Amino acid sequence: MTAEKIRAMDVAELENKVKESSEQMFRIKFQMGMGQADGLKKLRELKKDRARLLTIIGEKKKGAK
């Protein structure tokens, strides 16, 4: 997900996306623990997207004050 698409969303949508990505990361980590190691690329991608989301949420909340 690009930063431009993320910036177009409102804070509620962004927080929902963060929750979804956290759940997906949990599932992938669980699968990797069970021996299915094919989710490493997806896990890295999710971590980066989640960091982008959290950064932009912080920027929007700081700008709203």
PDB file of N, CA, C and O in Angstrom:
ATOM      1  N   MET A   1       0.846  -1.166   0.000  1.00  0.00           N
ATOM      2  CA  MET A   1       0.000   0.000   0.000  1.00  0.00           C
ATOM      3  C   MET A   1       0.896   1.236   0.000  1.00  0.00           C
ATOM      4  O   MET A   1       1.846   1.325   0.779  1.00  0.00           O
ATOM      5  N   THR A   2       0.591   2.174  -0.867  1.00  0.00           N
ATOM      6  CA  THR A   2       1.432   3.359  -0.977  1.00  0.00           C
ATOM      7  C   THR A   2       1.015   4.421   0.039  1.00  0.00           C
ATOM      8  O   THR A   2      -0.110   4.417   0.539  1.00  0.00           O
ATOM      9  N   ALA A   3       1.926   5.308   0.324  1.00  0.00           N
ATOM     10  CA  ALA A   3       1.656   6.371   1.291  1.00  0.00           C
ATOM     11  C   ALA A   3       0.572   7.313   0.782  1.00  0.00           C
ATOM     12  O   ALA A   3      -0.189   7.862   1.578  1.00  0.00           O
ATOM     13  N   GLU A   4       0.491   7.507  -0.529  1.00  0.00           N
ATOM     14  CA  GLU A   4      -0.541   8.384  -1.090  1.00  0.00           C
ATOM     15  C   GLU A   4      -1.940   7.831  -0.815  1.00  0.00           C
ATOM     16  O   GLU A   4      -2.840   8.580  -0.437  1.00  0.00           O
ATOM     17  N   LYS A   5      -2.123   6.527  -1.003  1.00  0.00           N
ATOM     18  CA  LYS A   5      -3.417   5.904  -0.737  1.00  0.00           C
ATOM     19  C   LYS A   5      -3.755   5.978   0.747  1.00  0.00           C
ATOM     20  O   LYS A   5      -4.908   6.193   1.120  1.00  0.00           O
ATOM     21  N   ILE A   6      -2.749   5.802   1.582  1.00  0.00           N
ATOM     22  CA  ILE A   6      -2.968   5.836   3.026  1.00  0.00           C
ATOM     23  C   ILE A   6      -3.357   7.239   3.465  1.00  0.00           C
ATOM     24  O   ILE A   6      -4.253   7.401   4.293  1.00  0.00           O
ATOM     25  N   ARG A   7      -2.698   8.253   2.923  1.00  0.00           N
ATOM     26  CA  ARG A   7      -2.991   9.634   3.303  1.00  0.00           C
ATOM     27  C   ARG A   7      -4.402  10.059   2.891  1.00  0.00           C
ATOM     28  O   ARG A   7      -4.972  10.970   3.491  1.00  0.00           O
ATOM     29  N   ALA A   8      -4.966   9.409   1.876  1.00  0.00           N
ATOM     30  CA  ALA A   8      -6.309   9.750   1.417  1.00  0.00           C
ATOM     31  C   ALA A   8      -7.395   9.236   2.374  1.00  0.00           C
ATOM     32  O   ALA A   8      -8.533   9.700   2.316  1.00  0.00           O
ATOM     33  N   MET A   9      -7.059   8.296   3.242  1.00  0.00           N
ATOM     34  CA  MET A   9      -8.031   7.722   4.174  1.00  0.00           C
ATOM     35  C   MET A   9      -8.165   8.593   5.417  1.00  0.00           C
ATOM     36  O   MET A   9      -7.274   9.375   5.748  1.00  0.00           O
ATOM     37  N   ASP A  10      -9.308   8.439   6.103  1.00  0.00           N
ATOM     38  CA  ASP A  10      -9.466   9.155   7.369  1.00  0.00           C
ATOM     39  C   ASP A  10      -8.923   8.289   8.514  1.00  0.00           C
ATOM     40  O   ASP A  10      -8.590   7.121   8.313  1.00  0.00           O
ATOM     41  N   VAL A  11      -8.840   8.864   9.694  1.00  0.00           N
ATOM     42  CA  VAL A  11      -8.193   8.212  10.836  1.00  0.00           C
ATOM     43  C   VAL A  11      -8.910   6.915  11.228  1.00  0.00           C
ATOM     44  O   VAL A  11      -8.256   5.929  11.568  1.00  0.00           O
ATOM     45  N   ALA A  12     -10.240   6.907  11.182  1.00  0.00           N
ATOM     46  CA  ALA A  12     -10.988   5.698  11.563  1.00  0.00           C
ATOM     47  C   ALA A  12     -10.665   4.539  10.626  1.00  0.00           C
ATOM     48  O   ALA A  12     -10.488   3.406  11.074  1.00  0.00           O
ATOM     49  N   GLU A  13     -10.590   4.820   9.331  1.00  0.00           N
ATOM     50  CA  GLU A  13     -10.239   3.784   8.362  1.00  0.00           C
ATOM     51  C   GLU A  13      -8.820   3.282   8.605  1.00  0.00           C
ATOM     52  O   GLU A  13      -8.558   2.082   8.529  1.00  0.00           O
ATOM     53  N   LEU A  14      -7.916   4.194   8.894  1.00  0.00           N
ATOM     54  CA  LEU A  14      -6.522   3.823   9.133  1.00  0.00           C
ATOM     55  C   LEU A  14      -6.399   2.928  10.359  1.00  0.00           C
ATOM     56  O   LEU A  14      -5.672   1.935  10.338  1.00  0.00           O
ATOM     57  N   GLU A  15      -7.110   3.279  11.426  1.00  0.00           N
ATOM     58  CA  GLU A  15      -7.058   2.456  12.638  1.00  0.00           C
ATOM     59  C   GLU A  15      -7.638   1.072  12.383  1.00  0.00           C
ATOM     60  O   GLU A  15      -7.163   0.086  12.946  1.00  0.00           O
ATOM     61  N   ASN A  16      -8.664   0.991  11.538  1.00  0.00           N
ATOM     62  CA  ASN A  16      -9.237  -0.307  11.167  1.00  0.00           C
ATOM     63  C   ASN A  16      -8.216  -1.135  10.387  1.00  0.00           C
ATOM     64  O   ASN A  16      -8.084  -2.338  10.609  1.00  0.00           O
ATOM     65  N   LYS A  17      -7.497  -0.486   9.476  1.00  0.00           N
ATOM     66  CA  LYS A  17      -6.455  -1.178   8.704  1.00  0.00           C
ATOM     67  C   LYS A  17      -5.335  -1.680   9.610  1.00  0.00           C
ATOM     68  O   LYS A  17      -4.806  -2.770   9.392  1.00  0.00           O
ATOM     69  N   VAL A  18      -4.972  -0.902  10.618  1.00  0.00           N
ATOM     70  CA  VAL A  18      -3.930  -1.321  11.565  1.00  0.00           C
ATOM     71  C   VAL A  18      -4.381  -2.582  12.291  1.00  0.00           C
ATOM     72  O   VAL A  18      -3.601  -3.519  12.460  1.00  0.00           O
ATOM     73  N   LYS A  19      -5.637  -2.605  12.719  1.00  0.00           N
ATOM     74  CA  LYS A  19      -6.173  -3.772  13.419  1.00  0.00           C
ATOM     75  C   LYS A  19      -6.160  -5.001  12.514  1.00  0.00           C
ATOM     76  O   LYS A  19      -5.776  -6.090  12.942  1.00  0.00           O
ATOM     77  N   GLU A  20      -6.582  -4.822  11.260  1.00  0.00           N
ATOM     78  CA  GLU A  20      -6.590  -5.935  10.312  1.00  0.00           C
ATOM     79  C   GLU A  20      -5.179  -6.467  10.062  1.00  0.00           C
ATOM     80  O   GLU A  20      -4.962  -7.678  10.034  1.00  0.00           O
ATOM     81  N   SER A  21      -4.234  -5.563   9.882  1.00  0.00           N
ATOM     82  CA  SER A  21      -2.864  -5.997   9.607  1.00  0.00           C
ATOM     83  C   SER A  21      -2.256  -6.706  10.819  1.00  0.00           C
ATOM     84  O   SER A  21      -1.481  -7.649  10.658  1.00  0.00           O
ATOM     85  N   SER A  22      -2.600  -6.261  12.024  1.00  0.00           N
ATOM     86  CA  SER A  22      -2.110  -6.933  13.231  1.00  0.00           C
ATOM     87  C   SER A  22      -2.647  -8.357  13.312  1.00  0.00           C
ATOM     88  O   SER A  22      -1.921  -9.280  13.683  1.00  0.00           O
ATOM     89  N   GLU A  23      -3.918  -8.532  12.965  1.00  0.00           N
ATOM     90  CA  GLU A  23      -4.512  -9.875  12.980  1.00  0.00           C
ATOM     91  C   GLU A  23      -3.864 -10.767  11.928  1.00  0.00           C
ATOM     92  O   GLU A  23      -3.599 -11.941  12.185  1.00  0.00           O
ATOM     93  N   GLN A  24      -3.607 -10.212  10.744  1.00  0.00           N
ATOM     94  CA  GLN A  24      -2.958 -10.993   9.693  1.00  0.00           C
ATOM     95  C   GLN A  24      -1.541 -11.382  10.105  1.00  0.00           C
ATOM     96  O   GLN A  24      -1.106 -12.507   9.858  1.00  0.00           O
ATOM     97  N   MET A  25      -0.828 -10.458  10.730  1.00  0.00           N
ATOM     98  CA  MET A  25       0.530 -10.752  11.183  1.00  0.00           C
ATOM     99  C   MET A  25       0.509 -11.874  12.212  1.00  0.00           C
ATOM    100  O   MET A  25       1.373 -12.752  12.188  1.00  0.00           O
ATOM    101  N   PHE A  26      -0.473 -11.856  13.121  1.00  0.00           N
ATOM    102  CA  PHE A  26      -0.589 -12.912  14.120  1.00  0.00           C
ATOM    103  C   PHE A  26      -0.800 -14.260  13.443  1.00  0.00           C
ATOM    104  O   PHE A  26      -0.155 -15.246  13.797  1.00  0.00           O
ATOM    105  N   ARG A  27      -1.709 -14.300  12.463  1.00  0.00           N
ATOM    106  CA  ARG A  27      -1.988 -15.565  11.764  1.00  0.00           C
ATOM    107  C   ARG A  27      -0.747 -16.087  11.047  1.00  0.00           C
ATOM    108  O   ARG A  27      -0.459 -17.282  11.092  1.00  0.00           O
ATOM    109  N   ILE A  28      -0.016 -15.197  10.388  1.00  0.00           N
ATOM    110  CA  ILE A  28       1.179 -15.618   9.650  1.00  0.00           C
ATOM    111  C   ILE A  28       2.253 -16.118  10.609  1.00  0.00           C
ATOM    112  O   ILE A  28       2.903 -17.127  10.338  1.00  0.00           O
ATOM    113  N   LYS A  29       2.443 -15.420  11.729  1.00  0.00           N
ATOM    114  CA  LYS A  29       3.424 -15.871  12.720  1.00  0.00           C
ATOM    115  C   LYS A  29       3.045 -17.237  13.271  1.00  0.00           C
ATOM    116  O   LYS A  29       3.910 -18.084  13.492  1.00  0.00           O
ATOM    117  N   PHE A  30       1.761 -17.447  13.492  1.00  0.00           N
ATOM    118  CA  PHE A  30       1.286 -18.735  13.997  1.00  0.00           C
ATOM    119  C   PHE A  30       1.559 -19.835  12.975  1.00  0.00           C
ATOM    120  O   PHE A  30       2.027 -20.916  13.333  1.00  0.00           O
ATOM    121  N   GLN A  31       1.264 -19.558  11.696  1.00  0.00           N
ATOM    122  CA  GLN A  31       1.515 -20.544  10.642  1.00  0.00           C
ATOM    123  C   GLN A  31       3.001 -20.847  10.519  1.00  0.00           C
ATOM    124  O   GLN A  31       3.388 -21.999  10.325  1.00  0.00           O
ATOM    125  N   MET A  32       3.829 -19.824  10.631  1.00  0.00           N
ATOM    126  CA  MET A  32       5.268 -20.048  10.545  1.00  0.00           C
ATOM    127  C   MET A  32       5.758 -20.885  11.718  1.00  0.00           C
ATOM    128  O   MET A  32       6.680 -21.685  11.561  1.00  0.00           O
ATOM    129  N   GLY A  33       5.165 -20.716  12.871  1.00  0.00           N
ATOM    130  CA  GLY A  33       5.518 -21.518  14.036  1.00  0.00           C
ATOM    131  C   GLY A  33       5.130 -22.971  13.881  1.00  0.00           C
ATOM    132  O   GLY A  33       5.737 -23.860  14.478  1.00  0.00           O
ATOM    133  N   MET A  34       4.106 -23.201  13.068  1.00  0.00           N
ATOM    134  CA  MET A  34       3.655 -24.571  12.816  1.00  0.00           C
ATOM    135  C   MET A  34       4.446 -25.245  11.698  1.00  0.00           C
ATOM    136  O   MET A  34       4.200 -26.406  11.370  1.00  0.00           O
ATOM    137  N   GLY A  35       5.397 -24.512  11.113  1.00  0.00           N
ATOM    138  CA  GLY A  35       6.262 -25.128  10.112  1.00  0.00           C
ATOM    139  C   GLY A  35       6.006 -24.670   8.693  1.00  0.00           C
ATOM    140  O   GLY A  35       6.709 -25.105   7.781  1.00  0.00           O
ATOM    141  N   GLN A  36       5.033 -23.814   8.473  1.00  0.00           N
ATOM    142  CA  GLN A  36       4.785 -23.297   7.134  1.00  0.00           C
ATOM    143  C   GLN A  36       5.542 -21.979   6.989  1.00  0.00           C
ATOM    144  O   GLN A  36       5.052 -20.936   7.423  1.00  0.00           O
ATOM    145  N   ALA A  37       6.714 -22.013   6.392  1.00  0.00           N
ATOM    146  CA  ALA A  37       7.593 -20.845   6.345  1.00  0.00           C
ATOM    147  C   ALA A  37       7.418 -20.024   5.076  1.00  0.00           C
ATOM    148  O   ALA A  37       8.309 -19.250   4.724  1.00  0.00           O
ATOM    149  N   ASP A  38       6.292 -20.172   4.378  1.00  0.00           N
ATOM    150  CA  ASP A  38       6.116 -19.456   3.122  1.00  0.00           C
ATOM    151  C   ASP A  38       5.556 -18.045   3.309  1.00  0.00           C
ATOM    152  O   ASP A  38       5.317 -17.356   2.317  1.00  0.00           O
ATOM    153  N   GLY A  39       5.343 -17.601   4.526  1.00  0.00           N
ATOM    154  CA  GLY A  39       4.738 -16.298   4.758  1.00  0.00           C
ATOM    155  C   GLY A  39       5.710 -15.209   5.160  1.00  0.00           C
ATOM    156  O   GLY A  39       5.277 -14.140   5.591  1.00  0.00           O
ATOM    157  N   LEU A  40       6.999 -15.438   5.037  1.00  0.00           N
ATOM    158  CA  LEU A  40       7.983 -14.468   5.495  1.00  0.00           C
ATOM    159  C   LEU A  40       7.908 -13.153   4.711  1.00  0.00           C
ATOM    160  O   LEU A  40       7.970 -12.075   5.302  1.00  0.00           O
ATOM    161  N   LYS A  41       7.777 -13.238   3.392  1.00  0.00           N
ATOM    162  CA  LYS A  41       7.680 -12.016   2.588  1.00  0.00           C
ATOM    163  C   LYS A  41       6.424 -11.229   2.939  1.00  0.00           C
ATOM    164  O   LYS A  41       6.462 -10.005   3.060  1.00  0.00           O
ATOM    165  N   LYS A  42       5.322 -11.935   3.101  1.00  0.00           N
ATOM    166  CA  LYS A  42       4.067 -11.283   3.449  1.00  0.00           C
ATOM    167  C   LYS A  42       4.157 -10.631   4.828  1.00  0.00           C
ATOM    168  O   LYS A  42       3.627  -9.539   5.034  1.00  0.00           O
ATOM    169  N   LEU A  43       4.816 -11.288   5.760  1.00  0.00           N
ATOM    170  CA  LEU A  43       4.979 -10.738   7.102  1.00  0.00           C
ATOM    171  C   LEU A  43       5.790  -9.442   7.064  1.00  0.00           C
ATOM    172  O   LEU A  43       5.428  -8.463   7.717  1.00  0.00           O
ATOM    173  N   ARG A  44       6.862  -9.432   6.316  1.00  0.00           N
ATOM    174  CA  ARG A  44       7.689  -8.228   6.187  1.00  0.00           C
ATOM    175  C   ARG A  44       6.894  -7.088   5.562  1.00  0.00           C
ATOM    176  O   ARG A  44       6.981  -5.940   5.998  1.00  0.00           O
ATOM    177  N   GLU A  45       6.114  -7.423   4.530  1.00  0.00           N
ATOM    178  CA  GLU A  45       5.288  -6.429   3.860  1.00  0.00           C
ATOM    179  C   GLU A  45       4.259  -5.840   4.828  1.00  0.00           C
ATOM    180  O   GLU A  45       4.056  -4.626   4.860  1.00  0.00           O
ATOM    181  N   LEU A  46       3.622  -6.690   5.604  1.00  0.00           N
ATOM    182  CA  LEU A  46       2.619  -6.243   6.573  1.00  0.00           C
ATOM    183  C   LEU A  46       3.227  -5.339   7.641  1.00  0.00           C
ATOM    184  O   LEU A  46       2.623  -4.345   8.044  1.00  0.00           O
ATOM    185  N   LYS A  47       4.425  -5.693   8.095  1.00  0.00           N
ATOM    186  CA  LYS A  47       5.091  -4.874   9.110  1.00  0.00           C
ATOM    187  C   LYS A  47       5.383  -3.474   8.576  1.00  0.00           C
ATOM    188  O   LYS A  47       5.205  -2.485   9.288  1.00  0.00           O
ATOM    189  N   LYS A  48       5.827  -3.393   7.334  1.00  0.00           N
ATOM    190  CA  LYS A  48       6.125  -2.095   6.730  1.00  0.00           C
ATOM    191  C   LYS A  48       4.849  -1.282   6.531  1.00  0.00           C
ATOM    192  O   LYS A  48       4.819  -0.084   6.814  1.00  0.00           O
ATOM    193  N   ASP A  49       3.788  -1.940   6.040  1.00  0.00           N
ATOM    194  CA  ASP A  49       2.515  -1.248   5.848  1.00  0.00           C
ATOM    195  C   ASP A  49       1.958  -0.756   7.176  1.00  0.00           C
ATOM    196  O   ASP A  49       1.434   0.355   7.262  1.00  0.00           O
ATOM    197  N   ARG A  50       2.071  -1.580   8.203  1.00  0.00           N
ATOM    198  CA  ARG A  50       1.559  -1.200   9.529  1.00  0.00           C
ATOM    199  C   ARG A  50       2.336   0.010  10.063  1.00  0.00           C
ATOM    200  O   ARG A  50       1.752   0.909  10.669  1.00  0.00           O
ATOM    201  N   ALA A  51       3.639   0.028   9.837  1.00  0.00           N
ATOM    202  CA  ALA A  51       4.447   1.169  10.269  1.00  0.00           C
ATOM    203  C   ALA A  51       4.038   2.434   9.522  1.00  0.00           C
ATOM    204  O   ALA A  51       3.955   3.508  10.117  1.00  0.00           O
ATOM    205  N   ARG A  52       3.782   2.310   8.219  1.00  0.00           N
ATOM    206  CA  ARG A  52       3.313   3.464   7.445  1.00  0.00           C
ATOM    207  C   ARG A  52       1.988   3.977   7.986  1.00  0.00           C
ATOM    208  O   ARG A  52       1.796   5.181   8.158  1.00  0.00           O
ATOM    209  N   LEU A  53       1.067   3.033   8.254  1.00  0.00           N
ATOM    210  CA  LEU A  53      -0.242   3.417   8.784  1.00  0.00           C
ATOM    211  C   LEU A  53      -0.113   4.157  10.107  1.00  0.00           C
ATOM    212  O   LEU A  53      -0.723   5.209  10.300  1.00  0.00           O
ATOM    213  N   LEU A  54       0.676   3.611  11.008  1.00  0.00           N
ATOM    214  CA  LEU A  54       0.832   4.232  12.323  1.00  0.00           C
ATOM    215  C   LEU A  54       1.498   5.599  12.222  1.00  0.00           C
ATOM    216  O   LEU A  54       1.149   6.514  12.969  1.00  0.00           O
ATOM    217  N   THR A  55       2.445   5.746  11.314  1.00  0.00           N
ATOM    218  CA  THR A  55       3.115   7.032  11.126  1.00  0.00           C
ATOM    219  C   THR A  55       2.126   8.081  10.631  1.00  0.00           C
ATOM    220  O   THR A  55       2.109   9.206  11.130  1.00  0.00           O
ATOM    221  N   ILE A  56       1.315   7.722   9.666  1.00  0.00           N
ATOM    222  CA  ILE A  56       0.371   8.684   9.095  1.00  0.00           C
ATOM    223  C   ILE A  56      -0.754   8.988  10.083  1.00  0.00           C
ATOM    224  O   ILE A  56      -1.248  10.114  10.128  1.00  0.00           O
ATOM    225  N   ILE A  57      -1.161   7.998  10.870  1.00  0.00           N
ATOM    226  CA  ILE A  57      -2.157   8.266  11.918  1.00  0.00           C
ATOM    227  C   ILE A  57      -1.593   9.303  12.889  1.00  0.00           C
ATOM    228  O   ILE A  57      -2.288  10.249  13.261  1.00  0.00           O
ATOM    229  N   GLY A  58      -0.349   9.128  13.293  1.00  0.00           N
ATOM    230  CA  GLY A  58       0.290  10.080  14.205  1.00  0.00           C
ATOM    231  C   GLY A  58       0.364  11.469  13.598  1.00  0.00           C
ATOM    232  O   GLY A  58       0.113  12.460  14.283  1.00  0.00           O
ATOM    233  N   GLU A  59       0.705  11.550  12.324  1.00  0.00           N
ATOM    234  CA  GLU A  59       0.784  12.845  11.647  1.00  0.00           C
ATOM    235  C   GLU A  59      -0.587  13.530  11.615  1.00  0.00           C
ATOM    236  O   GLU A  59      -0.705  14.728  11.872  1.00  0.00           O
ATOM    237  N   LYS A  60      -1.623  12.738  11.293  1.00  0.00           N
ATOM    238  CA  LYS A  60      -2.971  13.315  11.202  1.00  0.00           C
ATOM    239  C   LYS A  60      -3.466  13.768  12.579  1.00  0.00           C
ATOM    240  O   LYS A  60      -4.084  14.826  12.701  1.00  0.00           O
ATOM    241  N   LYS A  61      -3.197  12.973  13.605  1.00  0.00           N
ATOM    242  CA  LYS A  61      -3.642  13.350  14.942  1.00  0.00           C
ATOM    243  C   LYS A  61      -2.877  14.574  15.434  1.00  0.00           C
ATOM    244  O   LYS A  61      -3.453  15.449  16.080  1.00  0.00           O
ATOM    245  N   LYS A  62      -1.608  14.638  15.137  1.00  0.00           N
ATOM    246  CA  LYS A  62      -0.807  15.790  15.549  1.00  0.00           C
ATOM    247  C   LYS A  62      -1.238  17.052  14.813  1.00  0.00           C
ATOM    248  O   LYS A  62      -1.262  18.137  15.395  1.00  0.00           O
ATOM    249  N   GLY A  63      -1.574  16.913  13.551  1.00  0.00           N
ATOM    250  CA  GLY A  63      -2.027  18.045  12.741  1.00  0.00           C
ATOM    251  C   GLY A  63      -3.415  18.533  13.133  1.00  0.00           C
ATOM    252  O   GLY A  63      -3.744  19.702  12.926  1.00  0.00           O
ATOM    253  N   ALA A  64      -4.233  17.647  13.697  1.00  0.00           N
ATOM    254  CA  ALA A  64      -5.593  18.008  14.083  1.00  0.00           C
ATOM    255  C   ALA A  64      -5.624  18.822  15.363  1.00  0.00           C
ATOM    256  O   ALA A  64      -6.616  19.498  15.633  1.00  0.00           O
ATOM    257  N   LYS A  65      -4.563  18.775  16.160  1.00  0.00           N
ATOM    258  CA  LYS A  65      -4.538  19.494  17.456  1.00  0.00           C
ATOM    259  C   LYS A  65      -4.295  20.952  17.275  1.00  0.00           C
ATOM    260  O   LYS A  65      -4.244  21.696  18.254  1.00  0.00           O
TER     261      LYS A  65
END
